[in-house]
Amino acid sequence: MTLSTQWLSQLRIPAMQAPMFLISGPEMVINACQSGVVGCFPAPNARTPGVLDDWMSEIKASVDADKNAAPWAVNLIVHPTYPRFDAELALIIKHQPPIVVTALGSPKRVIEKVHSYGGLVLADVINPRLARKAVAAGVDGLILVAAGAGGHTGHLSAFAFVNEIRQWWDGLLIIGGGIGCGKGIHAAQTMGADIALLGTRFIATRESLCQEDYKSMVVASSADDIVTSAAITGVKANWMRQSLSNAGYDPEAMPAQGNIDFATNGADNKRWKDIWAAGQGVAATQAISSVAKVVEQLTSEYQNSVSRMTELSAPNL
């Protein structure tokens, strides 16, 4: 491996900017990496394979040029119905991102190809059963998506999820779901994770690809404004209540689960443009700012939390 767990100690804080559909792009990833946290984007955010080729070239050149930058990652949908899988995997092999995050399916057909150039494969999972399958397939790490995550979400408490996985897995472990502040990052470490995954905290940044109204709604929202439903994409996801209402849905009576079909309504799902995702940690965002400023604030909160814990655990002399 050209990328080992040594890179963990090189991060400014143990955090990863989550891949977010229609939100994370080259500018966000580059600024996240240069600020000292892992930056990641979903491959489908690039409208065509040609655009994806350009994006990956831009990210690789910028991150490689900064010797102090954190590694970058790309999120690949591996669901059998996803039509761009082969084209996107070919570009991953070409540009060799240090980290590939698989989602919505088995990582098995990705692992050998990514390992061939020295990259790491992290599997995005929502329960212990899928975690065991991913480990059996040979992944280098797990991303546990717990309850409270923005967009596609899990249903387990982060505390229960991490504890159960740590009973049998001592490899790289990342936890996401409702984490929006530096104290949450420290808590993730304390419960046994190596890195905290934060998505919602980066939505309302100047580098975000989403609409300004989306950013403003995040700033104005609290946990009470988050609604969990599988009606939109066929997979349980957390959405902002007002955006559901604006799109004609009744947040108190959402339709039944939709079908999962990425060939027709997945990566190109226009509904994502009008129905906006956010996690339960949404209230941590108080203003629209830059990625660098978000990481600076997270770092300050994290360091204060670590210092307080050290003080509390110090023996009385």
N, C-alpha and C positions, 0 to 999 in steps of 0.2 A: 504493500500500500504506500502511495506517495503522501496520503493524508491520514495521519493517525490521530489518536485522541490527544496528542500533544497540542493540537490547535486550540483545545478548550482553554488552556491556560493563557493563550494569546488574546482571547476575547476581552474587551473592556469590561463587560458584564456577561454573565452566562445567559444570553438571550438570543433569540432568533426572530426576525421579522417574518411573519407568516405569509405564505403565498395566498393572495386573495383575488378571486375572479373579478376582472374588470377594474382592479384597483392597483395591484402591484405591477410595476413596469421597470424598465432599465434605470430610470432616474432614482426611483425609490431603492432599488437593490444596490446600486452603486453607492448612494449616500449612506445606506445602512451599513454596508461593509466598511466604508471609509470611516464611519463613526465607531466601529468596533464591535458590531453585532452581525450575525449571519444574515444575509439578505437573500430572499427567495421570491420567485414569481411563478405563476402557473403558465405552462407553455401555451395553452389556448388563448391567453390574453393577447398574443400576437395574432392578428387576424388571418395571416397566411403563413405557410412555411417560409416563404421568402422574407417576410417581416421578422419572423422568429430567428432566422439566420442572422439578420442585421442586429437584432437585439442582443443575441448571444455574443456576437463579435464585439459590440460596444461594451458590454459588461465585462467580458474577459480582458479586453485591453485596458480598461480603466482600473479594474481591481488588481490586475497583475502589475500595473505601474506603481501601485502603492504598496510598498513592502510591509506596512503596518496594518493593512486592511484584513478584515475577517474574510473567510471563504464565502463564496456565493453558491447558491443552489437553484435548481430548477425543479418544478413540480410537474410530474408526468401522470396523466390519467391512464390507467392500465385496464379499465373496464372493457370487456370484449366488444361492446357496441361503439367504442370511440373510434371514428374513422381516420384520425390523423396520427394514430399511434406510431406506425412504421416511419412516417416522415419525420416525426419529432424525435424518435429514437435515433434515427440516422444523424440528425443535427447534434444530438447529445454526444454521440461518438465523435463527431467532427470537432466540436468545441471543447469537449472534456470538462464540463463543470465539476468542481471538486465533490459536490454533493448532489445526488438525485433523490428526490422525495416521490415515492409512488403513492397513488391514491385510488380508491374505488376499485380495488381488485388485487389479484395476486402479483407480487413483485418478481415472481420466478423468472419470467422471460426477459427481465431487465438486468438482473444481477450479474451474470457472466460477462455481458458486454461492458457494463460500467466498471467492473473489476479489472477488465482487460487493460484499461488505461490508468488504473490506480484510483478510481473514484470510489466514493462510499454511497451505499444505498440505504436510505431510511424509509421505513414503511409507515404510512399513516394508518392507524388502526383505532377502532372505537370500542373494542372489548377484548378480554383475555383470550378468547378463542381465536380471533384473528391475529392477535399478537403471537400466539404459539405457532400458527401457520406461517407467519412471516419469518420467524426465527428458524423454523424448520427449512424454509426455502433458502436461507443463508444471508439474510440482511445484516447490515453492520450496526443498525440501531433502530429503535422504535420511536415513533411520535405518537404519544397517547392523546387522543382527542377526547377530552372529558366534557361533562355537562357544562353549559355556559359558553361554549365556543361560538364565535360568529360564523354565519354561513352553515355549511354542513357540520353537524355537531354530534357529540356522543351523548350518552345518558348516565354514565357513571360519575360519581364524585371523584374529583382528582385525588383526594386523599386515599380512598379505597382502591382506585385504579393503580396508582403508583405502588402502594403497599403490596398488592397482590402480585404484580409483575416482578417486583424486586424479590419475591420469595424464590423465584427460579431463574431470573435473568439479571446478570451483573454487567451487561454491556451498556452501550450508550443509550440513554433514556431521556427523551424530551417530553414535556407535558404542556398541553395547552388547554385553555377553557376558562374564560372569565378572568384571566390575568391581565391587569392593566396598569400596574404600578411596580416600582422597585421593590416594595415590601413583598409583593406577590412573587417576584423573581426569587428573592431570598427564601421565601416559604417553600417554593418548588424545590430548591436545593435541600432545604432542611428535611423535607419529607422523602428525599431519596432520588430526585431527578438530577440530571446533569445540566440541563438547559431548560429555560422556560420559553414557550412559544407565544408571541403576542401578535395579534392581527388588528383588532379593533383600534388599538392605541395608535396605529399608523394610518388609519383611514383619513383622518382630518389633517393631513399634511400637504404642504405645497407640492410635494413630489408625487402625490397620489393621482391616479388616472381618473378618479371618479368626479362627478359633477359637484359644483360648489354647493348646491342645495343638499346633496348627500352629506357633505362634510358638515354643513350647518346643522343638519338633523342629528348627526352624531353628537355634536357639542351640546345640543338642547335635550338629549335623551338621558334616561336613567334606566336602571335594571327593570323597572316596572313597564317600560316601553318595549321590552323584548318579547316576541311571541315565537314559540316553537311550533313548526308545522312541516309536514312532508308533502303538502298539497302542491307546492310550486315546482319542485324538481323530482319528486318521488323519493327523496331522501330527507330525513329529519334535518331541519335547518332552523337557525334563529334569525328572525327578521325584525325590523323596526315597525312597531305598530302603525305609526302614521303612514309609512310607505305602503303598507297593506291596504289601509283605508283609501289612500289616494288612488290605488290601482283597482278599486272596486270590490275588495274583499271585506268581509266582516271578521275582524280579528278574534271575536268571541265565538265564531261559528265557521271555522275554516273547513273547506271541502275535504273529502277523503284523500288518502295518499295517491299521488300521481304515479305514472309509469316511469321507470328508469330506462331511458333510451338516449344515449349520447349521440347516436347517429342522426337523430332528428331534433332533439330539444335539449341537448346537453351544453356543450361548450358554446353554441351559438344562441342559446336561449335568451331572446330579447327581453324576457320578463325580468331578468336580473338587472336590466338597465333602469327599470322603474320600481322594482321591489327590492329594497335595500337591506342587506344583511348587516348585523352587528352582534357582538357578544354581550354577555351579562356584565362585563367590566366596562361598559360604555361610559359610565359616569366619570371615569378617570380622565376623560378628555374634556378639558375646560375651554380650549381655544384651538383655532387652526394655526399650526406652526410648521416648522421644518422638521425633517427626519432627524437632523443633527440635534436640534433643540429637544426633541422627544427623548433621544438617547441620553442627552446630558441630564435631563430631569430624572429619568429612570436610574441613571448612575448615582445621582445624589441620593435618591430615595433608597436605593439598594445599599449604598455605603452606610447611610444612617441606620438602616435596619441591622446590618451586620455589626456596627459599633454598639448599638443598644443591646444586641444579644450577647456580645462579648462582655459588656458591663454587667449584665444581669447574671451571667454565669461565672463571673470572677469571684473567687473566695473573699470573704470579708477578713481584712487584716487588722 
